[in-house]
Amino acid sequence: MSERRTWAPWAMSAPALLLFAVMLAVPLLLTTILSFNAYNVDTGPVAGSFTVEHYVHIVTDSYYYEIFWRTLWISGLVTLICIAIGAPEAYILSKMRAPWRSIFLLIILAPLLISVVVRAFGWSMLLGPEGLINDIFRLVGIGPVKLLYNETAIVIALVHVMLPFMVIPVWTSLQKLDPSVESASLSLGASHFTTLRRVVFPQVLPGILSGSLIVFGLAASSFAIPGLLGGRRVKMVATLIYDEYLHELNWPLGAAIAFVLLAANLVIMLGWNRMVEGRYKKTLG
């Protein structure tokens, strides 16, 4: 009986583990192997011949430093903006009553039903020289502002796309918060701001942590928005990988860039997770 109980969880998890291996582990392993393959300009990747020159090329060329730095700071800025907008939005949403809560929750989730490419084209129309935003600027006496094909356009569109991924985890954390705790703080003379800062905020840190990890990871690896709104001059890592795979046909270098991006994301996200969890445990004992 004890042996059956030991194997039961593994047997029930087998389909999920198999799916994980086929859809994630195997492609990741193959990409890692490809990143070490030698590359010949005439014949392409050389099977069976391995080298680290692609990683050396990435580490020694300042061109890649610039692109990685742009990708990481844009992703970090998008994450901070989503926290600043999404956390208060989730708090307001949690205070709403039916049916307004369901209506506004649907409004927040509705953009997820539309393709990212469609939304990127929509922002290109709004931010373009003849777009609605520049038309408003002209009405108030401000000349045409270059909002397209730069970092500003990428940040604006990424915030719009990623915001639901911040609102939902924070809102979920707020649903677990006991309303009487907040009421007790107010009844003891604490202001609304102090209650939010010292009672509500520490308890929703796990939701903010989850949302920030999702937003940062998706923003750092996003392709459609940087490709359509950043143009050819404002490259991010995902567009660079695309160019190496399909334009230069240098698959090993593209795989090496992808692996470096994955490693950088893991280091940053694990560090952020450790810092936030440490503060959470320290605050709540």
VOTOR-199857 format. One record per residue: x, y, z of N, C-alpha, C, CB in turn; residue in three letters. Coordinates in steps of 0.05 Angstrom, whole numbers, padded with zeros to 5 digits, always signed. Glycine has a CB too. Layout:
N
XYZXYZXYZXYZALA/...
//
This chain:
285
+00016-00024+00000+00000+00000+00000+00017+00025+00000-00019+00000+00024MET/+00039+00025+00016+00056+00049+00018+00071+00053-00009+00077+00046+00041SER/+00079+00031-00022+00092+00033-00048+00073+00045-00069+00103+00006-00057GLU/+00048+00037-00068+00028+00048-00087+00024+00078-00082+00001+00033-00084ARG/+00024+00086-00057+00021+00115-00050+00045+00130-00060+00017+00118-00020ARG/+00069+00118-00059+00093+00132-00068+00092+00137-00098+00118+00116-00061THR/+00083+00118-00113+00083+00120-00143+00059+00135-00154+00084+00093-00155TRP/+00038+00137-00137+00013+00150-00147+00018+00179-00156-00008+00149-00126ALA/+00031+00196-00140+00035+00224-00150+00051+00225-00176+00050+00240-00129PRO/+00072+00208-00178+00088+00208-00203+00072+00199-00227+00112+00190-00200TRP/+00054+00179-00223+00038+00170-00245+00018+00191-00254+00023+00144-00237ALA/+00007+00206-00234-00012+00227-00241+00002+00251-00254-00027+00236-00216MET/+00027+00255-00247+00042+00278-00259+00055+00271-00285+00063+00287-00239SER/+00056+00245-00293+00070+00236-00317+00061+00251-00342+00066+00207-00320ALA/+00035+00254-00347+00028+00269-00372+00039+00297-00373-00002+00270-00375PRO/+00037+00312-00350+00047+00339-00349+00077+00340-00353+00039+00353-00323ALA/+00091+00321-00340+00120+00320-00342+00129+00313-00371+00132+00299-00323LEU/+00114+00295-00384+00120+00288-00411+00116+00312-00430+00102+00265-00421LEU/+00094+00326-00425+00088+00350-00441+00110+00371-00437+00061+00362-00434LEU/+00119+00374-00412+00140+00393-00406+00166+00386-00420+00145+00395-00375PHE/+00172+00360-00420+00197+00351-00433+00196+00355-00463+00202+00321-00427ALA/+00173+00349-00475+00171+00351-00505+00170+00380-00514+00146+00336-00514VAL/+00155+00396-00500+00150+00424-00509+00171+00444-00499+00123+00433-00500MET/+00186+00438-00478+00204+00457-00467+00233+00446-00464+00195+00467-00440LEU/+00236+00424-00450+00263+00415-00444+00278+00406-00469+00261+00391-00424ALA/+00265+00391-00486+00278+00381-00511+00286+00404-00529+00261+00361-00525VAL/+00267+00423-00536+00275+00445-00553+00298+00462-00540+00251+00463-00559PRO/+00297+00466-00514+00317+00481-00501+00344+00467-00502+00310+00486-00471LEU/+00344+00441-00499+00369+00426-00502+00380+00427-00530+00364+00396-00494LEU/+00363+00424-00550+00372+00426-00577+00383+00454-00584+00349+00419-00596LEU/+00370+00474-00574+00380+00502-00578+00407+00506-00566+00360+00522-00567THR/+00410+00495-00542+00436+00497-00528+00458+00483-00544+00435+00485-00500THR/+00452+00460-00554+00472+00445-00571+00478+00461-00596+00462+00417-00578ILE/+00457+00472-00609+00461+00487-00633+00478+00511-00629+00434+00496-00644LEU/+00477+00524-00605+00492+00548-00600+00522+00542-00599+00484+00560-00574SER/+00530+00517-00596+00558+00510-00595+00568+00499-00622+00563+00489-00574PHE/+00550+00496-00642+00558+00487-00668+00575+00507-00683+00533+00479-00685ASN/+00595+00498-00697+00610+00516-00714+00593+00525-00737+00636+00502-00724ALA/+00600+00548-00749+00584+00559-00770+00602+00565-00794+00570+00585-00761TYR/+00593+00556-00817+00607+00562-00842+00590+00580-00860+00615+00536-00857ASN/+00601+00601-00870+00585+00620-00886+00573+00607-00910+00602+00644-00894VAL/+00586+00588-00922+00577+00576-00947+00557+00553-00942+00600+00565-00963ASP/+00562+00537-00921+00546+00513-00916+00527+00516-00892+00563+00490-00912THR/+00531+00536-00875+00514+00539-00852+00525+00525-00828+00486+00529-00857GLY/+00509+00517-00808+00518+00503-00785+00533+00477-00792+00495+00497-00765PRO/+00555+00472-00778+00570+00447-00783+00564+00427-00761+00601+00454-00784VAL/+00549+00407-00768+00541+00386-00749+00565+00371-00740+00520+00367-00761ALA/+00567+00366-00714+00589+00350-00703+00614+00366-00697+00596+00329-00721GLY/+00614+00392-00704+00637+00409-00698+00628+00430-00678+00648+00422-00724SER/+00641+00432-00655+00632+00449-00634+00653+00470-00627+00626+00433-00609PHE/+00643+00494-00619+00660+00516-00613+00646+00535-00594+00669+00531-00639THR/+00661+00552-00580+00650+00573-00563+00653+00600-00575+00663+00571-00535VAL/+00660+00602-00600+00666+00628-00613+00641+00646-00613+00677+00623-00641GLU/+00618+00634-00615+00593+00651-00615+00590+00666-00589+00569+00634-00621HIS/+00595+00652-00567+00593+00665-00540+00615+00686-00537+00594+00644-00518TYR/+00639+00679-00546+00661+00698-00545+00655+00723-00561+00688+00685-00555VAL/+00642+00719-00585+00635+00742-00602+00614+00760-00588+00623+00731-00628HIS/+00595+00747-00574+00575+00763-00560+00587+00779-00537+00552+00745-00549ILE/+00605+00766-00522+00617+00779-00498+00636+00801-00506+00632+00758-00482VAL/+00650+00799-00529+00671+00818-00536+00661+00840-00554+00693+00803-00549THR/+00637+00838-00565+00627+00859-00583+00609+00878-00569+00613+00845-00607ASP/+00615+00904-00568+00599+00923-00554+00571+00927-00567+00613+00950-00554SER/+00568+00919-00592+00542+00920-00605+00521+00904-00590+00545+00910-00634TYR/+00529+00881-00581+00510+00864-00566+00505+00875-00538+00521+00835-00564TYR/+00525+00887-00526+00520+00900-00500+00499+00921-00502+00547+00912-00490TYR/+00500+00937-00523+00480+00958-00527+00452+00947-00530+00487+00975-00551GLU/+00449+00926-00545+00422+00914-00549+00412+00901-00524+00423+00894-00573ILE/+00429+00886-00510+00421+00874-00485+00414+00894-00464+00443+00855-00474PHE/+00429+00916-00462+00423+00937-00443+00396+00950-00450+00445+00958-00443TRP/+00391+00955-00475+00366+00968-00483+00343+00949-00476+00366+00974-00513ARG/+00346+00923-00481+00324+00904-00476+00318+00903-00446+00332+00876-00486THR/+00339+00902-00429+00335+00899-00401+00324+00924-00388+00361+00891-00387LEU/+00334+00948-00396+00323+00972-00383+00294+00978-00392+00341+00996-00389TRP/+00288+00971-00417+00260+00975-00426+00242+00955-00411+00258+00970-00457ILE/+00251+00931-00408+00235+00911-00393+00231+00919-00364+00248+00883-00395SER/+00253+00929-00352+00251+00939-00324+00232+00963-00321+00278+00946-00313GLY/+00234+00982-00340+00217+01005-00339+00187+00997-00343+00225+01026-00361LEU/+00182+00979-00362+00155+00970-00367+00144+00956-00341+00154+00950-00391VAL/+00161+00941-00328+00152+00927-00303+00145+00947-00282+00174+00908-00293THR/+00162+00968-00278+00157+00988-00258+00131+01004-00264+00180+01008-00255LEU/+00127+01011-00289+00102+01025-00297+00078+01008-00292+00104+01034-00326ILE/+00080+00982-00299+00057+00964-00294+00051+00961-00265+00063+00937-00307CYS/+00072+00961-00248+00067+00960-00219+00053+00985-00210+00094+00956-00203ILE/+00063+01008-00219+00052+01034-00211+00023+01037-00220+00069+01057-00222ALA/+00016+01026-00242-00012+01028-00253-00029+01005-00244-00012+01031-00283ILE/-00017+00981-00246-00033+00957-00242-00041+00951-00213-00018+00933-00252GLY/-00022+00957-00194-00029+00952-00166-00052+00970-00156-00004+00957-00148ALA/-00052+00996-00160-00075+01012-00152-00100+01004-00167-00070+01042-00157PRO/-00097+00997-00193-00120+00988-00208-00132+00963-00197-00112+00984-00238GLU/-00115+00944-00188-00126+00920-00176-00139+00926-00149-00103+00900-00172ALA/-00128+00945-00134-00140+00952-00108-00167+00964-00112-00121+00972-00093TYR/-00170+00982-00132-00196+00994-00138-00215+00973-00147-00193+01017-00159ILE/-00206+00955-00163-00223+00933-00173-00233+00916-00150-00207+00916-00193LEU/-00216+00911-00130-00224+00894-00108-00245+00907-00090-00200+00887-00091SER/-00246+00934-00091-00266+00949-00075-00293+00952-00089-00255+00976-00068LYS/-00294+00945-00115-00319+00948-00130-00338+00926-00122-00313+00948-00160MET/-00363+00932-00127-00384+00912-00122-00396+00903-00148-00406+00923-00103ARG/-00410+00880-00147-00424+00870-00171-00446+00890-00179-00436+00842-00166ALA/-00450+00894-00205-00437+00880-00228-00413+00895-00239-00457+00876-00250PRO/-00406+00918-00226-00384+00934-00237-00357+00920-00236-00382+00960-00222TRP/-00353+00904-00216-00328+00889-00214-00324+00871-00238-00326+00873-00188ARG/-00345+00856-00245-00344+00838-00268-00340+00853-00295-00369+00820-00270SER/-00354+00876-00297-00352+00892-00321-00324+00902-00325-00372+00916-00320ILE/-00312+00914-00304-00285+00925-00307-00264+00903-00309-00279+00943-00283PHE/-00269+00880-00296-00250+00858-00300-00250+00848-00329-00258+00835-00281LEU/-00274+00848-00341-00276+00840-00369-00261+00861-00387-00305+00838-00378LEU/-00264+00886-00380-00250+00907-00395-00220+00904-00393-00258+00935-00385ILE/-00210+00897-00370-00181+00893-00366-00171+00869-00382-00174+00889-00336ILE/-00187+00847-00382-00179+00823-00396-00185+00823-00426-00192+00799-00383LEU/-00202+00841-00435-00210+00841-00463-00186+00844-00482-00229+00864-00468ALA/-00166+00861-00477-00144+00863-00496-00129+00836-00501-00124+00883-00486PRO/-00130+00818-00481-00117+00792-00485-00130+00776-00507-00117+00777-00459LEU/-00155+00782-00514-00169+00768-00535-00161+00777-00563-00199+00771-00532LEU/-00145+00799-00564-00137+00811-00590-00107+00805-00594-00142+00841-00591ILE/-00100+00798-00619-00073+00792-00625-00054+00815-00619-00070+00785-00655SER/-00030+00808-00609-00010+00829-00603-00002+00844-00628+00015+00816-00591VAL/-00002+00831-00651+00004+00844-00676-00016+00865-00683+00006+00824-00699VAL/-00042+00859-00679-00063+00878-00684-00060+00902-00666-00091+00865-00681VAL/-00055+00897-00641-00052+00920-00622-00027+00936-00629-00049+00909-00593ARG/-00006+00924-00638+00018+00939-00646+00012+00957-00670+00041+00920-00653ALA/-00003+00946-00690-00011+00963-00712-00029+00986-00703-00025+00946-00734PHE/-00047+00981-00684-00064+01002-00673-00047+01024-00661-00083+00990-00653GLY/-00027+01017-00645-00010+01037-00633+00007+01052-00654+00009+01024-00612TRP/+00015+01038-00675+00029+01052-00696+00012+01073-00710+00039+01032-00718SER/-00014+01068-00712-00032+01088-00723-00036+01111-00704-00059+01075-00730MET/-00037+01106-00678-00041+01127-00658-00016+01144-00655-00049+01115-00632LEU/+00007+01132-00656+00032+01146-00650+00046+01157-00674+00051+01127-00636LEU/+00035+01151-00698+00048+01161-00722+00047+01191-00726+00035+01148-00746GLY/+00062+01202-00745+00062+01231-00750+00034+01242-00755+00081+01238-00773PRO/+00017+01226-00768-00010+01235-00774-00031+01222-00756-00017+01230-00803GLU/-00021+01211-00734-00039+01197-00716-00055+01215-00698-00024+01178-00699GLY/-00073+01203-00683-00091+01218-00665-00075+01234-00644-00110+01200-00652LEU/-00054+01222-00633-00040+01236-00611-00026+01261-00622-00019+01217-00598ILE/-00013+01259-00645+00000+01282-00657-00021+01303-00666+00017+01274-00681ASN/-00044+01294-00674-00066+01313-00680-00073+01330-00655-00090+01299-00692ASP/-00075+01316-00632-00081+01330-00607-00059+01350-00600-00085+01310-00584ILE/-00034+01342-00604-00011+01360-00599-00013+01385-00617+00015+01345-00604PHE/-00021+01381-00642-00023+01404-00660-00044+01423-00651-00028+01395-00689ARG/-00066+01413-00640-00088+01430-00631-00079+01448-00607-00111+01413-00622LEU/-00060+01438-00591-00051+01454-00568-00026+01470-00574-00047+01436-00543VAL/-00018+01470-00600+00005+01486-00608+00032+01472-00606+00006+01509-00591GLY/+00032+01446-00602+00057+01431-00601+00061+01418-00628+00057+01409-00578ILE/+00085+01421-00640+00091+01410-00666+00090+01379-00665+00117+01419-00676GLY/+00092+01367-00689+00092+01338-00690+00115+01326-00672+00095+01328-00719PRO/+00109+01307-00655+00128+01295-00638+00134+01267-00648+00118+01293-00608VAL/+00160+01260-00649+00167+01233-00659+00162+01213-00637+00197+01233-00668LYS/+00140+01199-00640+00133+01178-00620+00135+01150-00631+00104+01183-00611LEU/+00141+01148-00657+00142+01121-00669+00171+01114-00676+00124+01121-00694LEU/+00176+01088-00676+00203+01078-00683+00224+01088-00663+00210+01086-00711TYR/+00217+01086-00638+00237+01093-00617+00229+01078-00592+00238+01123-00612ASN/+00245+01081-00570+00240+01067-00545+00213+01075-00533+00262+01072-00526GLU/+00204+01100-00537+00179+01109-00525+00156+01093-00535+00175+01139-00532THR/+00155+01088-00561+00133+01073-00573+00133+01044-00562+00135+01072-00603ALA/+00156+01033-00559+00158+01005-00549+00148+01004-00520+00187+00995-00551ILE/+00157+01023-00504+00148+01023-00475+00118+01026-00473+00163+01045-00460VAL/+00107+01045-00488+00078+01050-00486+00062+01025-00494+00070+01073-00505ILE/+00070+01012-00517+00055+00989-00526+00059+00965-00507+00064+00982-00554ALA/+00083+00961-00497+00088+00939-00479+00072+00942-00453+00118+00936-00473LEU/+00070+00966-00442+00054+00971-00418+00025+00964-00423+00057+01000-00409VAL/+00015+00972-00447-00013+00965-00453-00017+00935-00455-00021+00978-00480HIS/+00002+00921-00466-00001+00892-00470+00003+00877-00444+00020+00882-00491VAL/+00022+00886-00427+00030+00871-00403+00013+00878-00378+00059+00876-00397MET/-00001+00900-00379-00016+00909-00355-00035+00888-00343-00031+00934-00362LEU/-00050+00873-00360-00068+00852-00348-00052+00831-00332-00084+00839-00369PRO/-00027+00825-00340-00011+00805-00326-00002+00815-00299+00013+00797-00344PHE/-00004+00841-00294+00002+00852-00268-00023+00854-00251+00016+00879-00270MET/-00045+00862-00264-00070+00867-00249-00080+00841-00237-00091+00880-00267VAL/-00081+00820-00252-00093+00795-00243-00079+00783-00219-00094+00775-00266ILE/-00052+00780-00218-00040+00769-00194-00044+00786-00169-00010+00765-00198PRO/-00043+00813-00172-00047+00831-00149-00076+00829-00140-00039+00860-00156VAL/-00094+00828-00158-00122+00826-00151-00128+00800-00137-00140+00828-00176TRP/-00115+00778-00146-00118+00752-00133-00108+00753-00104-00103+00730-00148THR/-00085+00767-00100-00074+00769-00073-00093+00786-00055-00047+00782-00073SER/-00105+00806-00066-00124+00823-00051-00149+00808-00043-00132+00848-00067LEU/-00157+00788-00059-00180+00772-00052-00175+00755-00027-00188+00753-00075GLN/-00150+00749-00021-00143+00733+00003-00139+00751+00028-00117+00717-00002LYS/-00140+00777+00024-00135+00796+00046-00161+00799+00063-00126+00823+00036LEU/-00158+00796+00089-00181+00799+00107-00189+00828+00109-00175+00787+00135ASP/-00213+00836+00100-00222+00864+00101-00221+00875+00129-00249+00867+00089PRO/-00225+00858+00149-00226+00868+00177-00199+00879+00186-00235+00846+00196SER/-00177+00869+00174-00151+00879+00181-00148+00908+00173-00129+00862+00168VAL/-00156+00914+00149-00155+00942+00139-00174+00960+00156-00163+00944+00110GLU/-00198+00950+00162-00217+00965+00179-00206+00970+00207-00244+00951+00181SER/-00191+00950+00217-00180+00953+00244-00158+00975+00244-00168+00926+00254ALA/-00142+00976+00223-00122+00997+00221-00134+01024+00220-00105+00992+00196SER/-00156+01027+00204-00169+01053+00203-00182+01061+00229-00190+01053+00180LEU/-00193+01041+00243-00207+01047+00268-00187+01055+00290-00224+01023+00277SER/-00162+01047+00287-00142+01054+00307-00128+01081+00301-00120+01032+00308LEU/-00138+01094+00281-00129+01121+00276-00109+01124+00253-00117+01132+00300GLY/-00102+01103+00240-00084+01104+00217-00098+01116+00193-00072+01076+00210ALA/-00083+01132+00177-00094+01144+00153-00097+01123+00132-00077+01168+00144SER/-00111+01130+00110-00114+01111+00088-00087+01105+00075-00134+01122+00067HIS/-00070+01125+00072-00044+01121+00060-00027+01103+00078-00029+01148+00056PHE/-00027+01107+00104-00012+01090+00122-00022+01062+00122-00012+01101+00151THR/-00048+01058+00121-00060+01032+00119-00052+01017+00094-00091+01033+00121THR/-00052+01031+00072-00044+01019+00047-00014+01012+00048-00049+01038+00023LEU/+00002+01030+00059+00031+01025+00059+00040+01004+00079+00046+01051+00066ARG/+00028+01003+00102+00038+00985+00123+00021+00960+00128+00040+01001+00149ARG/-00004+00960+00118-00021+00937+00122-00027+00922+00096-00047+00946+00135VAL/-00036+00937+00076-00045+00924+00050-00020+00917+00033-00063+00943+00034VAL/-00003+00936+00029+00020+00931+00011+00037+00907+00019+00037+00956+00010PHE/+00045+00904+00044+00062+00881+00051+00048+00854+00046+00070+00882+00080PRO/+00022+00854+00048+00008+00828+00044+00002+00822+00015-00019+00829+00059GLN/+00004+00841-00003+00000+00836-00031+00027+00834-00046-00017+00857-00044VAL/+00049+00834-00031+00076+00832-00044+00078+00806-00061+00097+00832-00023LEU/+00068+00783-00052+00070+00759-00069+00056+00764-00096+00057+00735-00056PRO/+00033+00777-00097+00020+00783-00122+00036+00802-00140-00007+00795-00117GLY/+00048+00823-00127+00065+00841-00142+00090+00826-00153+00073+00865-00125ILE/+00101+00809-00137+00124+00793-00145+00117+00776-00169+00135+00776-00122LEU/+00095+00761-00168+00087+00744-00190+00082+00760-00215+00061+00728-00182SER/+00067+00782-00212+00062+00799-00236+00087+00810-00248+00043+00821-00228GLY/+00105+00820-00231+00130+00832-00241+00147+00812-00256+00145+00845-00219SER/+00148+00787-00246+00164+00766-00259+00152+00760-00286+00165+00741-00241LEU/+00126+00758-00287+00112+00752-00313+00117+00774-00333+00082+00747-00309ILE/+00113+00799-00324+00115+00822-00341+00144+00825-00351+00106+00848-00327VAL/+00163+00823-00333+00191+00826-00341+00199+00805-00361+00210+00826-00317PHE/+00192+00780-00356+00200+00758-00374+00187+00761-00401+00191+00732-00362GLY/+00162+00768-00402+00148+00771-00428+00159+00796-00443+00118+00773-00424LEU/+00164+00817-00429+00174+00842-00442+00202+00838-00453+00174+00865-00422ALA/+00219+00824-00438+00247+00819-00447+00248+00801-00472+00263+00807-00425ALA/+00228+00784-00475+00229+00765-00498+00209+00773-00519+00223+00737-00488SER/+00196+00796-00517+00175+00804-00536+00188+00809-00564+00160+00829-00527SER/+00174+00803-00585+00184+00806-00612+00167+00824-00629+00187+00779-00625PHE/+00140+00820-00628+00123+00834-00647+00123+00864-00643+00094+00824-00644ALA/+00121+00873-00618+00120+00901-00613+00147+00915-00619+00112+00906-00584ILE/+00170+00905-00609+00195+00918-00617+00199+00917-00647+00218+00905-00603PRO/+00191+00896-00660+00195+00894-00689+00178+00913-00705+00189+00866-00698GLY/+00153+00918-00696+00135+00935-00711+00136+00965-00702+00106+00926-00707LEU/+00142+00970-00677+00142+00997-00667+00170+01008-00663+00127+00999-00641LEU/+00190+00991-00661+00217+01000-00658+00231+01005-00684+00232+00980-00642GLY/+00222+00992-00705+00235+00995-00731+00261+00980-00733+00240+01025-00736GLY/+00276+00985-00754+00301+00971-00758+00324+00982-00741+00309+00971-00787ARG/+00321+01007-00732+00343+01020-00717+00342+01013-00687+00342+01049-00721ARG/+00319+01010-00676+00316+01005-00648+00313+00974-00644+00292+01020-00635VAL/+00335+00961-00642+00334+00932-00640+00333+00923-00611+00357+00919-00654LYS/+00318+00902-00606+00319+00888-00580+00328+00860-00585+00291+00888-00566MET/+00333+00845-00564+00346+00819-00567+00329+00800-00584+00350+00806-00540VAL/+00302+00800-00581+00285+00782-00596+00287+00788-00626+00256+00784-00587ALA/+00287+00814-00634+00290+00821-00662+00317+00814-00673+00284+00850-00667THR/+00338+00816-00655+00365+00809-00663+00366+00779-00669+00385+00817-00642LEU/+00354+00763-00652+00354+00734-00657+00340+00727-00683+00340+00719-00633ILE/+00317+00741-00688+00303+00737-00713+00320+00743-00737+00277+00755-00714TYR/+00336+00765-00736+00353+00772-00758+00375+00751-00762+00366+00799-00753ASP/+00386+00741-00740+00408+00721-00743+00397+00695-00755+00421+00716-00716GLU/+00373+00687-00748+00361+00662-00757+00352+00664-00786+00338+00654-00740TYR/+00338+00686-00793+00325+00687-00819+00339+00705-00840+00297+00696-00816LEU/+00353+00725-00831+00367+00743-00850+00396+00734-00854+00366+00771-00840HIS/+00411+00730-00832+00439+00722-00835+00442+00692-00837+00454+00732-00811GLU/+00421+00677-00830+00421+00648-00830+00443+00636-00812+00425+00638-00859LEU/+00451+00652-00793+00471+00642-00773+00457+00631-00749+00491+00665-00765ASN/+00447+00607-00752+00431+00595-00731+00446+00591-00704+00420+00569-00740TRP/+00471+00582-00705+00486+00579-00679+00489+00605-00664+00513+00567-00684PRO/+00495+00627-00678+00497+00653-00664+00470+00662-00653+00508+00674-00683LEU/+00448+00658-00668+00422+00664-00658+00415+00648-00634+00401+00660-00680GLY/+00422+00622-00634+00417+00605-00611+00433+00614-00587+00423+00576-00618ALA/+00458+00623-00591+00475+00632-00569+00463+00658-00557+00504+00637-00579ALA/+00454+00676-00574+00441+00701-00564+00416+00694-00548+00434+00720-00587ILE/+00400+00675-00557+00376+00667-00543+00383+00655-00516+00360+00647-00559ALA/+00405+00639-00515+00413+00626-00489+00423+00647-00470+00434+00605-00494PHE/+00438+00667-00480+00448+00688-00462+00425+00705-00451+00468+00707-00478VAL/+00404+00710-00468+00381+00724-00459+00367+00709-00437+00362+00730-00482LEU/+00364+00682-00441+00351+00665-00421+00366+00666-00395+00349+00636-00431LEU/+00393+00664-00396+00410+00665-00372+00407+00692-00358+00439+00659-00379ALA/+00408+00714-00373+00405+00740-00361+00378+00744-00348+00409+00762-00382ALA/+00357+00734-00361+00330+00736-00349+00329+00720-00323+00309+00725-00369ASN/+00340+00696-00323+00339+00679-00299+00354+00692-00276+00351+00652-00305LEU/+00378+00704-00281+00393+00717-00260+00378+00740-00248+00421+00726-00271VAL/+00367+00757-00266+00352+00781-00256+00327+00773-00241+00345+00799-00280ILE/+00312+00754-00253+00286+00746-00240+00291+00732-00214+00270+00729-00260MET/+00311+00714-00213+00316+00700-00187+00326+00720-00166+00337+00678-00192LEU/+00343+00739-00174+00352+00759-00155+00329+00776-00145+00373+00777-00168GLY/+00311+00785-00163+00288+00801-00155+00269+00784-00137+00272+00810-00180TRP/+00265+00759-00144+00248+00741-00127+00260+00738-00099+00246+00714-00141ASN/+00286+00735-00098+00299+00732-00071+00296+00757-00055+00329+00724-00075ARG/+00300+00780-00068+00298+00806-00053+00270+00811-00043+00308+00829-00071MET/+00250+00807-00060+00222+00813-00052+00213+00793-00031+00204+00812-00076VAL/+00219+00767-00035+00211+00747-00015+00225+00752+00012+00218+00719-00025GLU/+00250+00761+00012+00263+00768+00037+00250+00791+00051+00293+00775+00032GLY/+00242+00811+00036+00227+00834+00049+00200+00825+00059+00224+00857+00029ARG/+00187+00807+00044+00160+00798+00052+00162+00783+00078+00148+00780+00030TYR/+00182+00765+00080+00185+00749+00105+00193+00767+00128+00205+00727+00101LYS/+00210+00787+00122+00219+00805+00144+00195+00822+00154+00242+00823+00134LYS/+00178+00831+00135+00156+00848+00143+00135+00833+00159+00143+00861+00118THR/+00129+00809+00150+00107+00794+00163+00117+00773+00183+00090+00780+00143LEU/+00143+00773+00188+00154+00755+00207+00153+00726+00199+00140+00758+00233GLY/
//
